[in-house]
Amino acid sequence: FSGVCGDEFSILRSPQSVVFRDGSWPIPGERIPDVAALSMGFSVEDDLSWPGLAVGDLFHRPRATVLVTVKGVDKLTLPTKGISYPIENAVPFSLDSVASAIHTLFSEETPVVLQLAPSEERVYMVGKANSVFEDLSVTLRQLRNRLFQNNSILSSLPPNSLSRNNEVDLLFLSELQVLHDIASLLSRHKHLAKDHSPDLYSLELAGLEEVGKRYGEDSQQFKDASRILVDFVQKFADEMFTLYSGNAVVEMVTVKAFNSPLVRKTRSILQSSQSEMENPYNLAYQYNYNYSVVFNIILWMMIALALAVIVISYNLWNMDPGYDSIIYRMTNQKIRMD
């Protein structure tokens, strides 16, 4: 396979209902969202002929999918052995299609959908995520202040060479703080992990990449940061898997560098409204499964109202005021009495 590099797509945790086969089958970078969609039981537009994902239990799909993308390193060795696959053509990707499918099919149940990139201050929340993670630090200023609070991760870090006075080091530590806070906030709302609607978490971590650019990949700072990141990602995966009672898929993508600039469709937290995609061909939007129901309700209601207006108008036109109207009857009797 051409284009296969050291980048990896790893399955850290997976329930028995989702079967991932152990093998060195390269996965195209642009098909990673399709793997996430199929593992949750959703359909995809193009068939995925990738042997790494087998047909699991269709009646017991996972209640959550957690994807952690780590930039700046092509491989991380975690304490708990998982299944890893090499990535072919590591292009930028997003789980927007999966989030849209969840929001469309389970809009009434308000599932938890969280997509977050702390280094770019980019966040997207749908459903109950707005209430669960309303206290989550997302901007760089909030993250910096969160680190210096009493219950931050700084007090639990092992001895390392990272500095608390350097912006690059603080960015890396802030991303670790986000992982810790997401699991902590979700643990306060455990009932959301037991409902019937699937949840989605997509986190992009770029702090390790910035540490490598600042100090070099052979530096002690980069080695310490990699070691600390491995511990936090493994702990985060275990906590999320436990919160969903073992019915969650936890995945990790490690990529040295994407082949093209990352373009995402999610809205920025600094924007007041979500930007719409350009439509150069002026195509109609795709109808969902509720379209036929709403169309029939409106159509037959309009026909019924039109028939009612016609019948009422016909009867009023052919009405005899002297015999069919009580107003004229009472008026005539009163005139005769007078």
C-alpha positions as CSV (number, residue, x, y, z in Angstrom):
1,F,0.0,0.0,0.0
2,S,1.4,3.4,-1.0
3,G,1.2,6.2,1.4
4,V,1.3,4.1,4.6
5,C,3.4,5.8,7.3
6,G,3.9,5.3,11.0
7,D,0.6,6.9,11.9
8,E,-1.8,4.6,13.7
9,F,-5.5,4.2,14.3
10,S,-5.9,2.3,17.6
11,I,-8.8,0.7,19.4
12,L,-8.2,1.3,23.1
13,R,-11.5,-0.1,24.4
14,S,-14.4,-1.8,22.7
15,P,-17.5,-3.8,23.8
16,Q,-18.2,-7.3,22.7
17,S,-20.9,-6.1,20.4
18,V,-18.3,-4.4,18.2
19,V,-15.8,-6.8,16.6
20,F,-12.4,-5.4,15.5
21,R,-10.1,-8.0,14.0
22,D,-6.4,-8.0,14.9
23,G,-4.3,-7.4,11.8
24,S,-2.1,-5.0,9.9
25,W,-4.7,-3.8,7.5
26,P,-4.1,-0.2,6.5
27,I,-7.1,2.1,6.8
28,P,-7.5,5.2,4.6
29,G,-7.5,8.3,6.7
30,E,-10.6,9.7,5.1
31,R,-12.6,6.5,6.1
32,I,-12.0,6.8,9.8
33,P,-15.4,8.6,10.3
34,D,-17.0,5.7,8.4
35,V,-15.5,3.2,10.8
36,A,-16.9,5.2,13.7
37,A,-20.4,5.4,12.0
38,L,-20.5,1.6,11.2
39,S,-19.4,0.6,14.7
40,M,-22.3,2.6,16.1
41,G,-24.8,1.0,13.7
42,F,-25.2,3.8,11.2
43,S,-25.0,3.4,7.4
44,V,-22.5,5.1,5.2
45,E,-22.7,6.3,1.6
46,D,-19.9,4.3,0.2
47,D,-19.3,0.7,1.2
48,L,-16.3,0.1,3.4
49,S,-14.3,-2.9,2.3
50,W,-11.9,-2.8,5.3
51,P,-11.4,-6.2,6.9
52,G,-10.5,-4.7,10.3
53,L,-14.2,-4.2,11.3
54,A,-16.4,-7.3,11.4
55,V,-20.2,-7.6,11.7
56,G,-21.1,-7.5,15.3
57,D,-24.4,-7.7,17.3
58,L,-26.8,-5.4,15.4
59,F,-29.2,-5.3,18.3
60,H,-26.7,-4.1,20.9
61,R,-24.8,-1.2,19.6
62,P,-22.4,0.9,21.7
63,R,-23.9,3.8,23.6
64,A,-20.9,6.0,23.0
65,T,-17.9,6.5,20.7
66,V,-14.9,8.4,22.0
67,L,-12.1,9.4,19.5
68,V,-8.9,11.1,20.7
69,T,-6.7,12.5,17.9
70,V,-3.1,13.2,19.0
71,K,-1.0,15.3,16.6
72,G,2.8,15.4,16.6
73,V,3.6,11.8,17.1
74,D,3.0,8.7,14.9
75,K,2.7,6.2,17.7
76,L,1.9,6.0,21.4
77,T,2.4,2.8,23.4
78,L,-0.3,2.5,26.0
79,P,-0.1,0.2,29.1
80,T,-3.3,-1.7,28.1
81,K,-2.7,-3.5,24.8
82,G,-5.2,-2.6,22.1
83,I,-5.6,-3.2,18.4
84,S,-3.8,-0.8,16.1
85,Y,-3.9,-0.3,12.4
86,P,-1.6,1.7,10.1
87,I,-3.2,4.8,8.5
88,E,-2.9,5.1,4.7
89,N,-2.9,8.7,3.5
90,A,-3.4,10.6,6.8
91,V,-5.6,13.4,5.6
92,P,-7.7,15.7,7.8
93,F,-11.0,14.2,8.9
94,S,-13.9,15.0,11.2
95,L,-16.9,13.2,12.7
96,D,-19.4,15.9,11.6
97,S,-21.3,13.3,9.6
98,V,-21.6,11.0,12.6
99,A,-22.7,13.9,14.8
100,S,-25.3,14.9,12.2
101,A,-26.7,11.3,12.0
102,I,-27.0,11.2,15.8
103,H,-28.6,14.6,16.0
104,T,-31.1,13.7,13.2
105,L,-32.1,10.2,14.4
106,F,-32.1,10.9,18.1
107,S,-33.1,14.6,18.2
108,E,-36.0,14.0,20.7
109,E,-33.7,12.2,23.1
110,T,-31.1,14.9,23.1
111,P,-27.9,12.8,23.0
112,V,-24.5,14.1,24.1
113,V,-22.3,15.2,21.2
114,L,-19.0,17.0,22.0
115,Q,-16.3,17.9,19.5
116,L,-13.4,19.9,21.0
117,A,-10.0,21.2,19.9
118,P,-8.6,23.2,22.8
119,S,-5.5,24.5,20.9
120,E,-7.8,26.2,18.3
121,E,-10.5,27.2,20.7
122,R,-13.0,25.2,18.6
123,V,-15.9,23.5,20.2
124,Y,-19.2,22.0,19.1
125,M,-21.9,20.8,21.5
126,V,-25.3,19.2,20.7
127,G,-28.0,18.0,22.9
128,K,-27.4,17.6,26.6
129,A,-23.7,18.3,26.2
130,N,-24.6,22.0,26.6
131,S,-25.8,21.4,30.1
132,V,-23.4,18.7,31.1
133,F,-20.2,20.6,30.0
134,E,-21.4,24.1,30.6
135,D,-18.5,24.5,33.2
136,L,-15.9,23.0,30.9
137,S,-13.0,25.3,30.1
138,V,-12.7,25.8,26.3
139,T,-10.8,29.0,25.6
140,L,-7.1,29.3,26.2
141,R,-7.6,31.9,28.9
142,Q,-10.1,29.7,30.7
143,L,-7.8,26.7,30.4
144,R,-4.9,28.6,31.8
145,N,-6.9,29.8,34.8
146,R,-8.2,26.2,35.3
147,L,-4.7,24.9,35.6
148,F,-3.9,27.1,38.6
149,Q,-7.0,26.1,40.6
150,N,-6.7,24.0,43.7
151,N,-8.2,20.8,42.1
152,S,-6.2,20.9,38.9
153,I,-4.0,18.1,37.5
154,L,-0.8,20.0,38.4
155,S,-0.8,18.6,41.9
156,S,-1.0,15.1,40.6
157,L,1.7,15.2,37.9
158,P,4.9,13.2,38.4
159,P,8.2,15.0,38.4
160,N,8.9,16.3,34.9
161,S,10.9,18.9,32.9
162,L,7.9,20.9,31.8
163,S,7.6,24.5,32.9
164,R,4.5,26.2,34.2
165,N,5.8,29.6,32.9
166,N,6.0,28.6,29.2
167,E,3.0,29.0,27.0
168,V,3.7,25.8,25.0
169,D,3.9,23.7,28.1
170,L,0.8,25.2,29.5
171,L,-1.1,24.4,26.3
172,F,-0.1,20.8,26.6
173,L,-1.1,20.6,30.3
174,S,-4.4,22.4,29.5
175,E,-5.4,19.6,27.1
176,L,-4.7,17.0,29.8
177,Q,-6.9,19.1,32.1
178,V,-9.7,18.9,29.6
179,L,-9.5,15.1,29.5
180,H,-9.7,15.0,33.2
181,D,-12.6,17.5,33.4
182,I,-14.7,15.8,30.7
183,A,-14.7,12.5,32.7
184,S,-15.2,14.3,35.9
185,L,-18.2,16.3,34.7
186,L,-19.8,13.2,33.0
187,S,-19.5,11.2,36.2
188,R,-21.9,13.7,37.8
189,H,-24.5,12.9,35.2
190,K,-24.1,9.1,35.0
191,H,-27.8,8.7,34.0
192,L,-26.9,10.2,30.6
193,A,-24.6,7.2,30.0
194,K,-27.5,4.8,30.5
195,D,-30.1,6.2,28.1
196,H,-30.9,4.7,24.7
197,S,-29.4,7.5,22.6
198,P,-25.7,7.1,21.5
199,D,-23.2,9.8,22.5
200,L,-20.2,11.0,20.6
201,Y,-16.9,12.6,21.8
202,S,-14.2,13.8,19.5
203,L,-11.1,15.4,21.0
204,E,-8.1,16.8,19.1
205,L,-4.9,17.3,21.1
206,A,-2.1,19.3,19.5
207,G,-0.1,20.2,22.6
208,L,2.4,17.4,22.1
209,E,3.1,18.7,18.6
210,E,3.8,22.2,19.9
211,V,6.2,20.8,22.6
212,G,8.1,18.9,19.9
213,K,8.4,22.1,17.8
214,R,9.5,24.1,20.8
215,Y,12.1,21.8,22.3
216,G,12.7,19.1,19.7
217,E,11.6,15.5,19.6
218,D,14.9,14.4,21.2
219,S,14.5,16.7,24.2
220,Q,13.6,15.6,27.7
221,Q,10.5,17.8,27.6
222,F,9.1,15.9,24.7
223,K,9.9,12.6,26.3
224,D,8.2,13.6,29.5
225,A,5.2,15.0,27.7
226,S,4.8,11.8,25.8
227,R,5.0,9.7,28.9
228,I,2.5,11.9,30.7
229,L,0.1,12.0,27.8
230,V,0.1,8.1,27.6
231,D,-0.9,7.9,31.2
232,F,-3.7,10.5,30.9
233,V,-5.1,9.0,27.7
234,Q,-5.2,5.5,29.2
235,K,-6.9,6.8,32.3
236,F,-9.4,8.8,30.3
237,A,-10.2,5.7,28.2
238,D,-10.7,3.6,31.2
239,E,-12.9,6.1,32.9
240,M,-15.1,6.7,29.9
241,F,-15.4,2.9,29.3
242,T,-16.4,2.5,33.0
243,L,-19.0,5.3,32.9
244,Y,-20.8,3.6,30.0
245,S,-20.7,0.3,31.8
246,G,-18.3,-1.2,29.2
247,N,-20.5,-0.3,26.3
248,A,-18.4,2.3,24.6
249,V,-15.8,2.3,21.8
250,V,-12.7,4.3,22.7
251,E,-10.4,5.0,19.7
252,M,-7.2,7.0,19.3
253,V,-5.5,8.4,16.2
254,T,-1.9,9.3,16.3
255,V,-0.6,11.3,13.3
256,K,2.7,13.0,12.8
257,A,1.3,15.6,10.5
258,F,-1.7,15.8,8.2
259,N,-1.1,15.9,4.5
260,S,-3.2,19.0,4.0
261,P,-4.5,21.8,6.2
262,L,-7.3,20.9,8.5
263,V,-10.7,22.2,7.4
264,R,-13.6,21.6,9.8
265,K,-17.3,22.4,9.5
266,T,-17.9,23.0,13.2
267,R,-18.5,26.4,14.5
268,S,-16.0,28.4,16.5
269,I,-16.8,29.4,20.1
270,L,-16.0,33.0,19.0
271,Q,-18.7,33.1,16.4
272,S,-22.3,33.9,17.1
273,S,-23.7,31.5,14.5
274,Q,-22.7,28.4,12.7
275,S,-21.3,29.1,9.2
276,E,-23.1,27.3,6.4
277,M,-21.3,25.3,3.7
278,E,-21.1,26.8,0.3
279,N,-23.3,25.2,-2.4
280,P,-21.8,26.1,-5.8
281,Y,-24.3,23.9,-7.7
282,N,-27.4,25.3,-6.0
283,L,-28.5,21.8,-5.0
284,A,-31.5,21.2,-2.8
285,Y,-30.9,20.1,0.8
286,Q,-31.2,16.4,1.6
287,Y,-34.6,15.5,3.1
288,N,-34.8,13.5,6.3
289,Y,-37.2,10.7,7.2
290,N,-39.8,13.1,8.7
291,Y,-40.3,14.9,5.3
292,S,-43.0,12.5,4.0
293,V,-44.9,12.7,7.4
294,V,-44.9,16.5,7.5
295,F,-45.8,16.7,3.8
296,N,-48.9,14.5,4.2
297,I,-50.1,16.3,7.3
298,I,-49.9,19.7,5.6
299,L,-51.4,18.5,2.3
300,W,-54.5,16.8,3.7
301,M,-55.1,19.6,6.2
302,M,-55.1,22.1,3.3
303,I,-57.5,19.9,1.3
304,A,-59.8,19.6,4.3
305,L,-59.8,23.3,4.9
306,A,-60.4,24.0,1.2
307,L,-63.4,21.7,1.1
308,A,-64.8,23.2,4.3
309,V,-64.6,26.7,2.9
310,I,-66.4,25.5,-0.3
311,V,-69.2,23.8,1.5
312,I,-69.8,26.7,3.9
313,S,-69.7,29.2,1.0
314,Y,-72.2,27.1,-1.0
315,N,-74.7,26.9,1.9
316,L,-74.4,30.6,2.7
317,W,-75.0,31.5,-1.0
318,N,-78.2,29.3,-1.2
319,M,-79.6,30.2,2.3
320,D,-83.1,31.7,2.6
321,P,-82.8,34.5,5.2
322,G,-86.5,34.2,6.1
323,Y,-86.5,30.6,7.0
324,D,-82.8,29.5,7.5
325,S,-81.6,32.4,9.7
326,I,-82.8,32.8,13.3
327,I,-81.9,36.4,13.2
328,Y,-84.4,37.3,10.5
329,R,-87.1,35.1,12.1
330,M,-86.8,37.0,15.4
331,T,-86.7,40.3,13.7
332,N,-89.9,39.5,11.7
333,Q,-91.8,38.4,14.8
334,K,-90.8,41.6,16.6
335,I,-92.0,43.8,13.7
336,R,-95.4,42.0,13.6
337,M,-95.8,42.4,17.4
338,D,-95.1,46.1,17.1
